[in-house]
Amino acid sequence: MKKKYSLDAQGISRPINLNLFAFRFPPTAIVSILHRISGLLLVLLIPALLYLLQQSLLSAASFTNLQYSLANPLLRFGLWVLFSALVYHLFAGIRHLIMDYGYGESYAISRKTAYLVMVAAAIIITKLGVRLWP
Amino acid sequence: MNQTGLRDWVLQRLSAVIIGCYTLSLIVFFLLHPALDYQTWYGLFSHLWMRLITFFVLFNITIHAWIGSWTIATDYLKPIFIRWTFLSLLSLVLFFSLVWGIEILWS
């Protein structure tokens, strides 16, 4: 059996292997990590976004072609992921900027705005998903 | 990255506001044109000011993406070799994306 706990200098039992699933994450932490994940996703999707811009502007034929291609369920799902990340990152970013400006920095309020960001983003992302559903 | 990180901090927020305004404007444009056709879309980008603004926003995206990725890489990619491989590849992607953006807007 692997030892899971050790005693620290004060004789208090401390876990050796941190089990991330055993933690309770406050909404402020979830908003923050999702902001990072959506941001990284958007960075990775920059070439895809440029490709969309290129194909949409190249010619009337490529514009129509793009519309046909995006009827493909898989590409449509990709588009939905892209917009979901964008919407979420935008909302969480606005909250971040408002807090940088000095408003809503207390834990009580930042907890509420964290829920607000997640719920508002979830509503728009769901609406978008329904609209893009083939 | 500079000594205090203040410049990065300010650039990250300034670029965020610029990208955010552009994104919201584009969303409003899409909402105003539910059945967007090629003529209208191409017409928007035929203006020099729209191309210049779009390029400016693309430039800000490069800065924003770089600072954000640097922060994330510094936090999670601890082995220095892996971190710098990731950041080097990313800088290449971002640089060529910017060049590609110019090509798209001016051809």
gemmi code that builds the backbone of each chain (N, CA, C; Angstrom):
import gemmi

chains = {
    "A": [
        ("MET", (0.849, -1.209, 0.000), (0.000, 0.000, 0.000), (0.876, 1.248, 0.000)),
        ("LYS", (0.519, 2.204, -0.872), (1.245, 3.471, -0.904), (0.783, 4.327, 0.267)),
        ("LYS", (1.738, 4.991, 0.892), (1.384, 5.880, 1.985), (0.724, 7.120, 1.398)),
        ("LYS", (-0.457, 7.465, 1.907), (-1.178, 8.596, 1.315), (-1.071, 9.868, 2.157)),
        ("TYR", (-0.660, 9.718, 3.412), (-0.583, 10.883, 4.275), (0.769, 10.937, 4.960)),
        ("SER", (1.235, 12.143, 5.253), (2.470, 12.274, 6.013), (2.243, 13.317, 7.098)),
        ("LEU", (3.062, 13.256, 8.145), (2.931, 14.250, 9.210), (3.885, 15.398, 8.922)),
        ("ASP", (3.384, 16.633, 9.023), (4.283, 17.769, 8.797), (4.956, 18.162, 10.115)),
        ("ALA", (5.694, 19.275, 10.115), (6.480, 19.688, 11.281), (5.620, 19.883, 12.523)),
        ("GLN", (4.351, 20.255, 12.305), (3.467, 20.477, 13.452), (2.743, 19.188, 13.860)),
        ("GLY", (3.047, 18.120, 13.175), (2.409, 16.854, 13.494), (1.019, 16.716, 12.904)),
        ("ILE", (0.703, 17.596, 11.920), (-0.608, 17.516, 11.288), (-0.503, 16.612, 10.055)),
        ("SER", (-1.517, 15.771, 9.898), (-1.504, 14.850, 8.771), (-1.805, 15.583, 7.465)),
        ("ARG", (-0.910, 15.443, 6.473), (-1.077, 16.112, 5.167), (-1.108, 15.057, 4.060)),
        ("PRO", (-1.980, 15.238, 3.063), (-1.988, 14.278, 1.960), (-0.724, 14.416, 1.114)),
        ("ILE", (-0.191, 13.284, 0.644), (1.008, 13.324, -0.198), (0.628, 13.577, -1.651)),
        ("ASN", (-0.318, 12.785, -2.140), (-0.760, 12.987, -3.515), (-2.051, 13.782, -3.518)),
        ("LEU", (-1.986, 14.980, -4.112), (-3.184, 15.805, -4.144), (-4.152, 15.240, -5.168)),
        ("ASN", (-5.339, 14.905, -4.703), (-6.370, 14.415, -5.619), (-7.237, 15.596, -6.043)),
        ("LEU", (-7.043, 16.026, -7.303), (-7.750, 17.220, -7.784), (-9.264, 17.043, -7.730)),
        ("PHE", (-9.703, 15.776, -7.836), (-11.151, 15.539, -7.847), (-11.766, 15.649, -6.458)),
        ("ALA", (-10.893, 15.647, -5.431), (-11.401, 15.733, -4.067), (-11.578, 17.187, -3.631)),
        ("PHE", (-11.035, 18.122, -4.425), (-11.169, 19.538, -4.071), (-12.538, 20.062, -4.451)),
        ("ARG", (-12.970, 21.066, -3.706), (-14.157, 21.787, -4.155), (-13.665, 23.092, -4.732)),
        ("PHE", (-13.992, 23.344, -6.012), (-13.516, 24.565, -6.651), (-14.588, 25.656, -6.568)),
        ("PRO", (-14.251, 26.810, -5.996), (-15.226, 27.906, -5.953), (-15.484, 28.439, -7.372)),
        ("PRO", (-16.660, 29.065, -7.599), (-16.999, 29.530, -8.954), (-15.958, 30.481, -9.530)),
        ("THR", (-15.311, 31.271, -8.664), (-14.296, 32.212, -9.156), (-13.116, 31.462, -9.781)),
        ("ALA", (-12.779, 30.304, -9.203), (-11.668, 29.503, -9.738), (-12.066, 28.866, -11.062)),
        ("ILE", (-13.337, 28.433, -11.149), (-13.803, 27.796, -12.388), (-13.834, 28.813, -13.528)),
        ("VAL", (-14.337, 30.025, -13.233), (-14.356, 31.082, -14.253), (-12.946, 31.336, -14.763)),
        ("SER", (-11.994, 31.373, -13.842), (-10.611, 31.677, -14.195), (-9.988, 30.587, -15.066)),
        ("ILE", (-10.170, 29.323, -14.675), (-9.540, 28.250, -15.452), (-10.207, 28.125, -16.817)),
        ("LEU", (-11.533, 28.346, -16.877), (-12.218, 28.297, -18.172), (-11.766, 29.450, -19.071)),
        ("HIS", (-11.452, 30.592, -18.451), (-10.935, 31.735, -19.211), (-9.616, 31.354, -19.884)),
        ("ARG", (-8.787, 30.610, -19.140), (-7.501, 30.176, -19.686), (-7.682, 29.126, -20.779)),
        ("ILE", (-8.561, 28.147, -20.502), (-8.768, 27.074, -21.486), (-9.356, 27.644, -22.779)),
        ("SER", (-10.377, 28.523, -22.643), (-10.980, 29.104, -23.848), (-9.967, 29.981, -24.581)),
        ("GLY", (-9.120, 30.666, -23.831), (-8.092, 31.508, -24.450), (-7.113, 30.681, -25.255)),
        ("LEU", (-6.645, 29.589, -24.666), (-5.686, 28.716, -25.356), (-6.320, 28.127, -26.610)),
        ("LEU", (-7.596, 27.737, -26.480), (-8.331, 27.182, -27.615), (-8.394, 28.209, -28.752)),
        ("LEU", (-8.671, 29.469, -28.397), (-8.773, 30.527, -29.404), (-7.427, 30.758, -30.091)),
        ("VAL", (-6.343, 30.684, -29.312), (-5.008, 30.844, -29.901), (-4.785, 29.749, -30.947)),
        ("LEU", (-5.136, 28.495, -30.560), (-4.923, 27.372, -31.466), (-5.822, 27.481, -32.702)),
        ("LEU", (-6.943, 28.211, -32.581), (-7.894, 28.305, -33.691), (-7.660, 29.546, -34.565)),
        ("ILE", (-6.621, 30.331, -34.257), (-6.332, 31.527, -35.075), (-6.174, 31.165, -36.558)),
        ("PRO", (-5.383, 30.132, -36.902), (-5.262, 29.766, -38.325), (-6.614, 29.394, -38.950)),
        ("ALA", (-7.476, 28.704, -38.175), (-8.797, 28.329, -38.689), (-9.638, 29.571, -38.972)),
        ("LEU", (-9.549, 30.536, -38.069), (-10.290, 31.782, -38.223), (-9.816, 32.536, -39.471)),
        ("LEU", (-8.495, 32.551, -39.677), (-7.938, 33.213, -40.862), (-8.371, 32.495, -42.132)),
        ("TYR", (-8.438, 31.169, -42.064), (-8.874, 30.397, -43.227), (-10.323, 30.756, -43.578)),
        ("LEU", (-11.173, 30.873, -42.556), (-12.568, 31.269, -42.779), (-12.627, 32.643, -43.443)),
        ("LEU", (-11.814, 33.583, -42.935), (-11.788, 34.948, -43.486), (-11.345, 34.916, -44.948)),
        ("GLN", (-10.293, 34.122, -45.210), (-9.756, 34.042, -46.571), (-10.790, 33.484, -47.541)),
        ("GLN", (-11.391, 32.335, -47.174), (-12.347, 31.696, -48.071), (-13.601, 32.546, -48.265)),
        ("SER", (-13.963, 33.318, -47.235), (-15.178, 34.132, -47.347), (-14.951, 35.368, -48.207)),
        ("LEU", (-13.692, 35.789, -48.349), (-13.421, 37.018, -49.104), (-12.860, 36.768, -50.494)),
        ("LEU", (-12.311, 35.572, -50.733), (-11.582, 35.281, -51.968), (-12.432, 35.535, -53.209)),
        ("SER", (-13.590, 34.905, -53.279), (-14.467, 35.077, -54.441), (-15.877, 34.653, -54.052)),
        ("ALA", (-16.833, 35.001, -54.907), (-18.225, 34.614, -54.638), (-18.340, 33.096, -54.581)),
        ("ALA", (-17.540, 32.406, -55.439), (-17.583, 30.942, -55.481), (-17.061, 30.338, -54.183)),
        ("SER", (-15.944, 30.877, -53.677), (-15.371, 30.332, -52.438), (-16.283, 30.644, -51.255)),
        ("PHE", (-16.989, 31.776, -51.314), (-17.956, 32.135, -50.268), (-19.081, 31.100, -50.207)),
        ("THR", (-19.628, 30.760, -51.398), (-20.703, 29.764, -51.469), (-20.195, 28.396, -51.046)),
        ("ASN", (-18.967, 28.075, -51.504), (-18.332, 26.809, -51.133), (-18.230, 26.655, -49.621)),
        ("LEU", (-17.831, 27.766, -48.990), (-17.659, 27.773, -47.537), (-18.995, 27.497, -46.853)),
        ("GLN", (-20.057, 28.120, -47.378), (-21.393, 27.900, -46.816), (-21.782, 26.431, -46.901)),
        ("TYR", (-21.460, 25.805, -48.067), (-21.758, 24.378, -48.242), (-20.934, 23.535, -47.272)),
        ("SER", (-19.639, 23.878, -47.165), (-18.753, 23.109, -46.287), (-19.243, 23.167, -44.848)),
        ("LEU", (-19.709, 24.347, -44.442), (-20.117, 24.512, -43.044), (-21.456, 23.839, -42.757)),
        ("ALA", (-22.100, 23.292, -43.794), (-23.316, 22.514, -43.574), (-22.953, 21.135, -43.021)),
        ("ASN", (-21.698, 20.741, -43.215), (-21.188, 19.485, -42.670), (-21.271, 19.510, -41.138)),
        ("PRO", (-21.930, 18.495, -40.537), (-22.144, 18.519, -39.078), (-20.859, 18.675, -38.265)),
        ("LEU", (-19.780, 18.030, -38.723), (-18.525, 18.072, -37.980), (-17.940, 19.489, -37.987)),
        ("LEU", (-17.950, 20.132, -39.169), (-17.422, 21.491, -39.277), (-18.324, 22.477, -38.532)),
        ("ARG", (-19.631, 22.186, -38.557), (-20.589, 23.014, -37.844), (-20.317, 22.948, -36.345)),
        ("PHE", (-19.996, 21.735, -35.885), (-19.657, 21.561, -34.474), (-18.382, 22.351, -34.147)),
        ("GLY", (-17.406, 22.293, -35.061), (-16.162, 23.047, -34.880), (-16.432, 24.539, -34.775)),
        ("LEU", (-17.333, 25.028, -35.625), (-17.710, 26.438, -35.624), (-18.353, 26.810, -34.287)),
        ("TRP", (-19.178, 25.882, -33.784), (-19.859, 26.109, -32.506), (-18.844, 26.176, -31.364)),
        ("VAL", (-17.850, 25.282, -31.392), (-16.798, 25.288, -30.368), (-16.045, 26.612, -30.410)),
        ("LEU", (-15.713, 27.050, -31.627), (-14.988, 28.309, -31.813), (-15.765, 29.485, -31.230)),
        ("PHE", (-17.053, 29.580, -31.569), (-17.859, 30.688, -31.083), (-18.119, 30.591, -29.581)),
        ("SER", (-18.258, 29.360, -29.084), (-18.452, 29.169, -27.641), (-17.249, 29.705, -26.875)),
        ("ALA", (-16.052, 29.332, -27.344), (-14.824, 29.798, -26.689), (-14.758, 31.322, -26.749)),
        ("LEU", (-15.123, 31.872, -27.912), (-15.074, 33.321, -28.106), (-16.027, 34.040, -27.157)),
        ("VAL", (-17.273, 33.566, -27.109), (-18.295, 34.193, -26.259), (-17.880, 34.108, -24.788)),
        ("TYR", (-17.449, 32.914, -24.367), (-17.066, 32.756, -22.970), (-15.878, 33.653, -22.619)),
        ("HIS", (-14.844, 33.627, -23.498), (-13.632, 34.396, -23.231), (-13.938, 35.890, -23.159)),
        ("LEU", (-14.858, 36.332, -24.032), (-15.269, 37.739, -24.049), (-15.949, 38.123, -22.735)),
        ("PHE", (-16.902, 37.293, -22.285), (-17.641, 37.590, -21.055), (-16.710, 37.581, -19.840)),
        ("ALA", (-15.914, 36.529, -19.726), (-14.998, 36.429, -18.587), (-13.984, 37.570, -18.632)),
        ("GLY", (-13.610, 37.970, -19.863), (-12.654, 39.065, -20.030), (-13.235, 40.390, -19.567)),
        ("ILE", (-14.509, 40.629, -19.898), (-15.169, 41.875, -19.469), (-15.225, 41.932, -17.940)),
        ("ARG", (-15.548, 40.773, -17.316), (-15.576, 40.709, -15.851), (-14.193, 41.027, -15.284)),
        ("HIS", (-13.171, 40.461, -15.926), (-11.796, 40.666, -15.473), (-11.426, 42.148, -15.540)),
        ("LEU", (-11.780, 42.796, -16.661), (-11.437, 44.212, -16.844), (-12.152, 45.080, -15.813)),
        ("ILE", (-13.422, 44.755, -15.542), (-14.179, 45.529, -14.552), (-13.525, 45.393, -13.175)),
        ("MET", (-13.054, 44.170, -12.859), (-12.381, 43.967, -11.569), (-11.031, 44.671, -11.526)),
        ("ASP", (-10.332, 44.689, -12.681), (-9.056, 45.419, -12.742), (-9.282, 46.896, -12.458)),
        ("TYR", (-10.457, 47.389, -12.885), (-10.785, 48.798, -12.691), (-11.133, 49.076, -11.232)),
        ("GLY", (-11.335, 48.008, -10.440), (-11.542, 48.191, -9.006), (-12.945, 47.896, -8.524)),
        ("TYR", (-13.827, 47.422, -9.431), (-15.193, 47.118, -9.013), (-15.387, 45.620, -8.800)),
        ("GLY", (-16.197, 45.267, -7.796), (-16.576, 43.875, -7.573), (-15.426, 42.968, -7.189)),
        ("GLU", (-14.464, 43.513, -6.429), (-13.304, 42.692, -6.074), (-13.521, 41.859, -4.808)),
        ("SER", (-14.559, 42.188, -4.021), (-14.796, 41.425, -2.792), (-15.229, 40.007, -3.168)),
        ("TYR", (-14.975, 39.047, -2.259), (-15.282, 37.660, -2.617), (-16.774, 37.464, -2.846)),
        ("ALA", (-17.604, 38.121, -1.999), (-19.056, 37.947, -2.116), (-19.547, 38.353, -3.504)),
        ("ILE", (-19.074, 39.521, -3.987), (-19.539, 40.006, -5.291), (-18.889, 39.225, -6.430)),
        ("SER", (-17.582, 38.934, -6.311), (-16.894, 38.234, -7.400), (-17.477, 36.832, -7.598)),
        ("ARG", (-17.992, 36.233, -6.503), (-18.683, 34.935, -6.597), (-19.924, 35.056, -7.460)),
        ("LYS", (-20.688, 36.156, -7.200), (-21.927, 36.370, -7.956), (-21.626, 36.646, -9.419)),
        ("THR", (-20.627, 37.514, -9.688), (-20.316, 37.841, -11.085), (-19.745, 36.620, -11.807)),
        ("ALA", (-19.073, 35.734, -11.042), (-18.550, 34.503, -11.646), (-19.714, 33.650, -12.168)),
        ("TYR", (-20.751, 33.491, -11.309), (-21.947, 32.749, -11.736), (-22.614, 33.447, -12.913)),
        ("LEU", (-22.680, 34.791, -12.832), (-23.322, 35.576, -13.887), (-22.651, 35.306, -15.239)),
        ("VAL", (-21.307, 35.356, -15.255), (-20.562, 35.118, -16.493), (-20.864, 33.726, -17.040)),
        ("MET", (-20.836, 32.709, -16.152), (-21.023, 31.331, -16.622), (-22.443, 31.104, -17.127)),
        ("VAL", (-23.426, 31.651, -16.402), (-24.825, 31.464, -16.817), (-25.104, 32.206, -18.123)),
        ("ALA", (-24.650, 33.477, -18.215), (-24.886, 34.270, -19.424), (-24.234, 33.604, -20.633)),
        ("ALA", (-22.988, 33.140, -20.463), (-22.287, 32.470, -21.566), (-23.012, 31.181, -21.938)),
        ("ALA", (-23.449, 30.431, -20.919), (-24.129, 29.155, -21.187), (-25.410, 29.388, -21.987)),
        ("ILE", (-26.154, 30.450, -21.657), (-27.399, 30.740, -22.374), (-27.106, 31.026, -23.853)),
        ("ILE", (-26.132, 31.913, -24.107), (-25.818, 32.282, -25.492), (-25.250, 31.091, -26.261)),
        ("ILE", (-24.375, 30.312, -25.594), (-23.778, 29.144, -26.250), (-24.859, 28.116, -26.602)),
        ("THR", (-25.829, 27.920, -25.680), (-26.927, 26.985, -25.956), (-27.783, 27.477, -27.121)),
        ("LYS", (-28.112, 28.787, -27.099), (-28.914, 29.371, -28.177), (-28.221, 29.173, -29.523)),
        ("LEU", (-26.913, 29.414, -29.517), (-26.111, 29.274, -30.733), (-26.108, 27.829, -31.201)),
        ("GLY", (-25.999, 26.913, -30.229), (-25.992, 25.494, -30.542), (-27.296, 25.063, -31.196)),
        ("VAL", (-28.411, 25.579, -30.669), (-29.725, 25.245, -31.222), (-29.838, 25.776, -32.646)),
        ("ARG", (-29.321, 27.008, -32.858), (-29.404, 27.630, -34.187), (-28.528, 26.924, -35.201)),
        ("LEU", (-27.366, 26.441, -34.730), (-26.429, 25.799, -35.660), (-26.743, 24.323, -35.854)),
        ("TRP", (-27.703, 23.814, -35.049), (-28.029, 22.386, -35.152), (-28.523, 22.063, -36.557)),
        ("PRO", (-27.919, 21.040, -37.209), (-28.289, 20.768, -38.597), (-29.716, 20.218, -38.741)),
    ],
    "B": [
        ("MET", (9.569, 39.479, -22.355), (8.935, 39.925, -21.105), (9.900, 40.837, -20.358)),
        ("ASN", (9.392, 41.940, -19.880), (10.295, 42.872, -19.200), (10.372, 42.571, -17.700)),
        ("GLN", (11.126, 43.384, -16.996), (11.430, 43.105, -15.598), (10.202, 43.014, -14.690)),
        ("THR", (9.311, 44.002, -14.776), (8.202, 44.043, -13.830), (6.945, 43.376, -14.376)),
        ("GLY", (6.848, 43.257, -15.687), (5.646, 42.675, -16.263), (4.524, 43.693, -16.420)),
        ("LEU", (4.808, 44.953, -15.998), (3.764, 45.988, -16.069), (3.364, 46.256, -17.514)),
        ("ARG", (4.381, 46.305, -18.405), (4.092, 46.579, -19.810), (3.186, 45.484, -20.378)),
        ("ASP", (3.491, 44.214, -20.033), (2.662, 43.093, -20.503), (1.247, 43.201, -19.963)),
        ("TRP", (1.172, 43.571, -18.692), (-0.129, 43.700, -18.022), (-0.995, 44.727, -18.763)),
        ("VAL", (-0.388, 45.900, -19.056), (-1.137, 46.968, -19.734), (-1.491, 46.546, -21.162)),
        ("LEU", (-0.507, 45.979, -21.886), (-0.746, 45.560, -23.271), (-1.850, 44.511, -23.351)),
        ("GLN", (-1.856, 43.583, -22.386), (-2.867, 42.526, -22.382), (-4.268, 43.122, -22.282)),
        ("ARG", (-4.425, 44.141, -21.428), (-5.741, 44.755, -21.234), (-6.132, 45.667, -22.385)),
        ("LEU", (-5.155, 46.453, -22.860), (-5.417, 47.369, -23.975), (-5.834, 46.573, -25.218)),
        ("SER", (-5.077, 45.509, -25.521), (-5.398, 44.684, -26.696), (-6.747, 43.994, -26.491)),
        ("ALA", (-7.064, 43.626, -25.239), (-8.347, 42.974, -24.955), (-9.508, 43.897, -25.320)),
        ("VAL", (-9.390, 45.178, -24.938), (-10.457, 46.148, -25.222), (-10.604, 46.318, -26.738)),
        ("ILE", (-9.474, 46.425, -27.439), (-9.511, 46.621, -28.898), (-10.152, 45.410, -29.594)),
        ("ILE", (-9.707, 44.201, -29.227), (-10.269, 42.988, -29.850), (-11.745, 42.851, -29.494)),
        ("GLY", (-12.084, 43.149, -28.233), (-13.466, 43.035, -27.774), (-14.396, 43.963, -28.549)),
        ("CYS", (-13.978, 45.225, -28.747), (-14.805, 46.185, -29.497), (-15.008, 45.705, -30.930)),
        ("TYR", (-13.932, 45.219, -31.554), (-14.019, 44.746, -32.942), (-14.966, 43.542, -33.034)),
        ("THR", (-14.810, 42.594, -32.097), (-15.661, 41.397, -32.101), (-17.128, 41.766, -31.938)),
        ("LEU", (-17.421, 42.660, -30.975), (-18.806, 43.069, -30.747), (-19.362, 43.768, -31.989)),
        ("SER", (-18.557, 44.611, -32.654), (-19.007, 45.292, -33.870), (-19.348, 44.275, -34.953)),
        ("LEU", (-18.482, 43.259, -35.105), (-18.734, 42.229, -36.125), (-20.013, 41.455, -35.807)),
        ("ILE", (-20.229, 41.162, -34.507), (-21.442, 40.438, -34.106), (-22.676, 41.274, -34.449)),
        ("VAL", (-22.618, 42.594, -34.175), (-23.731, 43.485, -34.516), (-23.955, 43.463, -36.035)),
        ("PHE", (-22.857, 43.492, -36.799), (-22.969, 43.444, -38.266), (-23.670, 42.154, -38.716)),
        ("PHE", (-23.290, 41.033, -38.108), (-23.910, 39.740, -38.478), (-25.397, 39.722, -38.097)),
        ("LEU", (-25.717, 40.334, -36.940), (-27.112, 40.366, -36.505), (-27.945, 41.253, -37.432)),
        ("LEU", (-27.318, 42.322, -37.961), (-28.031, 43.219, -38.876), (-28.175, 42.605, -40.260)),
        ("HIS", (-27.319, 41.629, -40.584), (-27.384, 40.953, -41.884), (-27.564, 39.454, -41.676)),
        ("PRO", (-28.782, 39.026, -41.333), (-29.002, 37.601, -41.021), (-28.732, 36.694, -42.227)),
        ("ALA", (-29.069, 37.154, -43.428), (-28.784, 36.361, -44.633), (-27.684, 37.059, -45.410)),
        ("LEU", (-26.481, 36.974, -44.844), (-25.334, 37.687, -45.417), (-24.931, 37.097, -46.769)),
        ("ASP", (-24.808, 37.961, -47.788), (-24.319, 37.471, -49.084), (-22.898, 37.990, -49.338)),
        ("TYR", (-22.285, 37.453, -50.394), (-20.884, 37.756, -50.670), (-20.670, 39.246, -50.929)),
        ("GLN", (-21.593, 39.863, -51.716), (-21.426, 41.272, -52.091), (-21.313, 42.169, -50.870)),
        ("THR", (-22.215, 41.963, -49.895), (-22.236, 42.784, -48.679), (-20.959, 42.561, -47.855)),
        ("TRP", (-20.605, 41.283, -47.707), (-19.429, 40.906, -46.906), (-18.154, 41.448, -47.547)),
        ("TYR", (-18.029, 41.246, -48.882), (-16.844, 41.728, -49.581), (-16.823, 43.255, -49.573)),
        ("GLY", (-18.041, 43.841, -49.711), (-18.158, 45.302, -49.706), (-17.599, 45.909, -48.430)),
        ("LEU", (-17.875, 45.250, -47.307), (-17.383, 45.737, -46.014), (-15.854, 45.793, -45.999)),
        ("PHE", (-15.239, 44.730, -46.545), (-13.782, 44.648, -46.506), (-13.104, 45.353, -47.688)),
        ("SER", (-13.920, 45.936, -48.597), (-13.318, 46.650, -49.729), (-12.846, 48.034, -49.293)),
        ("HIS", (-13.386, 48.507, -48.153), (-12.946, 49.816, -47.653), (-11.555, 49.708, -47.048)),
        ("LEU", (-10.740, 50.733, -47.335), (-9.374, 50.729, -46.796), (-9.397, 50.772, -45.268)),
        ("TRP", (-10.318, 51.567, -44.704), (-10.351, 51.694, -43.245), (-10.659, 50.361, -42.573)),
        ("MET", (-11.545, 49.564, -43.213), (-11.889, 48.260, -42.633), (-10.676, 47.324, -42.672)),
        ("ARG", (-9.926, 47.381, -43.793), (-8.719, 46.537, -43.877), (-7.686, 46.956, -42.844)),
        ("LEU", (-7.519, 48.282, -42.699), (-6.529, 48.776, -41.734), (-6.932, 48.410, -40.305)),
        ("ILE", (-8.232, 48.606, -39.982), (-8.703, 48.262, -38.629), (-8.532, 46.767, -38.380)),
        ("THR", (-8.916, 45.950, -39.396), (-8.805, 44.493, -39.237), (-7.348, 44.080, -39.025)),
        ("PHE", (-6.441, 44.713, -39.778), (-5.034, 44.375, -39.584), (-4.560, 44.801, -38.192)),
        ("PHE", (-4.996, 45.991, -37.765), (-4.639, 46.484, -36.434), (-5.135, 45.506, -35.354)),
        ("VAL", (-6.360, 45.010, -35.525), (-6.932, 44.062, -34.566), (-6.145, 42.742, -34.596)),
        ("LEU", (-5.769, 42.305, -35.803), (-4.973, 41.081, -35.953), (-3.646, 41.212, -35.205)),
        ("PHE", (-3.056, 42.400, -35.319), (-1.801, 42.681, -34.628), (-2.011, 42.596, -33.109)),
        ("ASN", (-3.142, 43.142, -32.650), (-3.465, 43.086, -31.221), (-3.741, 41.661, -30.760)),
        ("ILE", (-4.353, 40.859, -31.642), (-4.590, 39.449, -31.315), (-3.254, 38.742, -31.106)),
        ("THR", (-2.270, 39.056, -31.965), (-0.937, 38.461, -31.839), (-0.337, 38.775, -30.469)),
        ("ILE", (-0.408, 40.050, -30.072), (0.138, 40.470, -28.773), (-0.611, 39.769, -27.633)),
        ("HIS", (-1.947, 39.811, -27.706), (-2.805, 39.241, -26.664), (-2.565, 37.739, -26.515)),
        ("ALA", (-2.502, 37.064, -27.662), (-2.291, 35.609, -27.667), (-0.917, 35.274, -27.094)),
        ("TRP", (0.092, 36.083, -27.442), (1.436, 35.807, -26.971), (1.545, 35.959, -25.455)),
        ("ILE", (1.030, 37.060, -24.922), (1.132, 37.293, -23.475), (0.325, 36.230, -22.713)),
        ("GLY", (-0.876, 35.929, -23.222), (-1.702, 34.909, -22.565), (-1.037, 33.557, -22.569)),
        ("SER", (-0.490, 33.169, -23.726), (0.162, 31.859, -23.835), (1.424, 31.800, -22.981)),
        ("TRP", (2.151, 32.914, -22.947), (3.370, 32.962, -22.133), (3.013, 32.732, -20.666)),
        ("THR", (1.933, 33.383, -20.203), (1.497, 33.239, -18.819), (1.113, 31.792, -18.514)),
        ("ILE", (0.320, 31.210, -19.407), (-0.123, 29.826, -19.205), (1.064, 28.867, -19.246)),
        ("ALA", (1.970, 29.063, -20.216), (3.134, 28.182, -20.338), (4.019, 28.279, -19.103)),
        ("THR", (4.186, 29.506, -18.589), (5.031, 29.696, -17.404), (4.422, 28.999, -16.190)),
        ("ASP", (3.088, 28.973, -16.129), (2.417, 28.350, -14.985), (2.402, 26.821, -15.046)),
        ("TYR", (2.234, 26.271, -16.243), (1.984, 24.831, -16.321), (3.102, 24.012, -16.966)),
        ("LEU", (3.879, 24.623, -17.868), (4.954, 23.855, -18.517), (6.254, 24.135, -17.775)),
        ("LYS", (6.523, 23.317, -16.763), (7.667, 23.588, -15.900), (9.014, 23.251, -16.544)),
        ("PRO", (9.161, 22.086, -17.232), (10.473, 21.816, -17.840), (10.786, 22.872, -18.891)),
        ("ILE", (11.921, 23.528, -18.745), (12.257, 24.690, -19.574), (12.304, 24.335, -21.059)),
        ("PHE", (12.762, 23.116, -21.380), (12.879, 22.717, -22.792), (11.496, 22.642, -23.449)),
        ("ILE", (10.552, 22.006, -22.729), (9.199, 21.868, -23.268), (8.542, 23.238, -23.417)),
        ("ARG", (8.748, 24.072, -22.386), (8.129, 25.394, -22.424), (8.629, 26.204, -23.611)),
        ("TRP", (9.940, 26.223, -23.827), (10.481, 27.048, -24.909), (10.234, 26.447, -26.277)),
        ("THR", (10.099, 25.120, -26.347), (9.703, 24.517, -27.622), (8.303, 24.985, -27.988)),
        ("PHE", (7.387, 24.910, -26.984), (6.004, 25.344, -27.196), (5.963, 26.817, -27.609)),
        ("LEU", (6.673, 27.669, -26.861), (6.620, 29.104, -27.140), (7.284, 29.456, -28.470)),
        ("SER", (8.341, 28.717, -28.835), (8.996, 28.979, -30.122), (8.060, 28.636, -31.262)),
        ("LEU", (7.426, 27.456, -31.177), (6.476, 27.052, -32.218), (5.335, 28.065, -32.311)),
        ("LEU", (4.865, 28.488, -31.131), (3.750, 29.436, -31.094), (4.142, 30.766, -31.743)),
        ("SER", (5.345, 31.259, -31.448), (5.762, 32.533, -32.031), (5.813, 32.427, -33.552)),
        ("LEU", (6.240, 31.256, -34.064), (6.253, 31.035, -35.513), (4.836, 31.091, -36.081)),
        ("VAL", (3.915, 30.359, -35.416), (2.517, 30.329, -35.869), (1.928, 31.741, -35.872)),
        ("LEU", (2.186, 32.485, -34.788), (1.620, 33.833, -34.678), (2.211, 34.762, -35.742)),
        ("PHE", (3.518, 34.636, -35.986), (4.155, 35.487, -36.983), (3.586, 35.218, -38.370)),
        ("PHE", (3.501, 33.918, -38.722), (2.996, 33.588, -40.062), (1.498, 33.886, -40.186)),
        ("SER", (0.776, 33.817, -39.074), (-0.643, 34.187, -39.107), (-0.794, 35.667, -39.452)),
        ("LEU", (0.078, 36.476, -38.875), (0.030, 37.916, -39.135), (0.347, 38.201, -40.607)),
        ("VAL", (1.379, 37.531, -41.126), (1.757, 37.701, -42.540), (0.610, 37.231, -43.436)),
        ("TRP", (0.020, 36.090, -43.068), (-1.105, 35.545, -43.837), (-2.274, 36.529, -43.816)),
        ("GLY", (-2.490, 37.146, -42.664), (-3.549, 38.142, -42.524), (-3.369, 39.288, -43.506)),
        ("ILE", (-2.130, 39.767, -43.648), (-1.846, 40.841, -44.606), (-2.191, 40.368, -46.015)),
        ("GLU", (-1.775, 39.140, -46.311), (-2.020, 38.592, -47.648), (-3.518, 38.505, -47.928)),
        ("ILE", (-4.290, 38.060, -46.927), (-5.745, 37.927, -47.107), (-6.383, 39.298, -47.340)),
        ("LEU", (-5.944, 40.268, -46.556), (-6.595, 41.592, -46.615), (-6.189, 42.397, -47.843)),
        ("TRP", (-4.986, 42.132, -48.368), (-4.517, 42.922, -49.518), (-4.229, 42.080, -50.740)),
        ("SER", (-5.182, 41.209, -51.105), (-5.002, 40.488, -52.365), (-6.366, 40.197, -52.982)),
    ],
}
model = gemmi.Model(1)
for chain_id, residues in chains.items():
    chain = gemmi.Chain(chain_id)
    for i, (resn, *xyz) in enumerate(residues, 1):
        res = gemmi.Residue()
        res.name, res.seqid = resn, gemmi.SeqId(i, " ")
        for name, pos in zip(("N", "CA", "C"), xyz):
            atom = gemmi.Atom()
            atom.name, atom.element = name, gemmi.Element(name[0])
            atom.pos, atom.b_iso = gemmi.Position(*pos), 0.0
            res.add_atom(atom)
        chain.add_residue(res)
    model.add_chain(chain)
structure = gemmi.Structure()
structure.add_model(model)
structure.setup_entities()
